[in-house]
Amino acid sequence: MRRVREDPKALSVVLPSLARKAGRTELARGRIRIGDAEVERGAWRTCDVAGHRLIEATDFPDEELVGLFLHGDFEERAIVMRHVSTREVRDSTIA
């Protein structure tokens, strides 16, 4: 996380290996609140939580978040989509 905090652009390097490093284990079922959003924990995996925390730790521009989604593989897209589902509506949530 330190690497991404110091250089937000490092997220595009870290994200591709996140599912492999953090794991794809589903979280236990139940509803939790993340900011203003209420989400089903069972729909998230450990790598989704790790990705969410990394993105939240930076001031990652919306345009670059959209770019991560558009150019990412399935795992990267899933991580970005789960993160975006917790955000208020803005450019990156409707792109």
C-alpha positions in Angstrom: 0.0 0.0 0.0 2.9 2.3 0.7 4.1 2.1 -2.9 0.7 3.2 -4.2 0.3 6.0 -1.6 3.7 7.4 -2.6 3.0 7.0 -6.4 -0.7 6.6 -7.4 0.4 5.6 -10.9 1.9 2.4 -9.4 -1.7 1.2 -9.0 -1.6 0.2 -12.7 1.4 -2.0 -12.0 0.1 -3.5 -8.7 -3.5 -4.2 -9.8 -2.7 -6.8 -12.4 -1.2 -9.2 -9.8 -3.6 -8.4 -6.9 -5.9 -11.4 -7.5 -3.0 -13.7 -7.5 -1.3 -12.2 -4.4 -4.3 -11.3 -2.2 -6.3 -14.3 -3.3 -9.8 -14.8 -4.7 -11.5 -16.1 -1.5 -15.1 -15.0 -1.2 -15.9 -13.1 2.0 -18.5 -14.4 4.4 -22.1 -13.5 3.6 -23.7 -10.5 5.2 -24.3 -6.9 4.4 -21.8 -4.1 5.3 -21.7 -0.4 4.8 -18.8 1.1 2.8 -19.2 4.9 2.9 -22.8 5.6 1.8 -23.1 2.2 0.0 -24.4 -1.0 1.5 -22.9 -4.1 -0.1 -23.3 -7.8 0.1 -20.0 -9.2 1.5 -20.4 -12.5 -0.2 -20.1 -10.8 -3.6 -16.6 -9.5 -2.8 -13.4 -11.4 -2.7 -10.2 -10.8 -0.7 -8.6 -9.2 -3.9 -11.6 -6.9 -4.3 -11.1 -5.6 -0.7 -7.4 -5.1 -1.3 -8.0 -3.3 -4.6 -10.7 -1.1 -2.9 -8.3 -0.2 -0.1 -5.5 0.6 -2.6 -7.7 2.8 -4.7 -9.1 4.6 -1.7 -5.6 5.2 -0.3 -4.8 7.3 -3.4 -6.3 10.3 -5.2 -6.5 8.2 -8.3 -8.1 10.3 -11.1 -11.4 9.1 -12.5 -10.1 9.0 -16.1 -7.3 6.6 -15.0 -9.7 4.4 -13.1 -11.8 4.1 -16.2 -8.6 3.3 -18.2 -7.7 0.5 -15.7 -11.2 -1.0 -16.3 -11.1 -0.6 -20.1 -7.6 -2.1 -20.4 -7.7 -4.6 -17.6 -8.3 -8.3 -17.7 -11.4 -10.0 -16.0 -9.9 -9.8 -12.5 -8.8 -6.2 -12.8 -12.2 -5.2 -14.2 -14.0 -7.0 -11.3 -11.9 -5.2 -8.7 -12.5 -1.8 -10.3 -16.2 -2.5 -10.7 -16.6 -3.5 -7.1 -14.8 -0.4 -6.0 -16.8 1.9 -8.2 -20.0 0.4 -6.8 -19.2 2.0 -3.4 -18.7 5.5 -4.8 -21.1 8.3 -5.3 -22.2 8.8 -8.9 -19.5 10.6 -10.9 -17.7 10.3 -14.2 -16.0 7.0 -13.4 -19.2 5.4 -12.2 -21.1 6.1 -15.4 -18.4 5.8 -18.1 
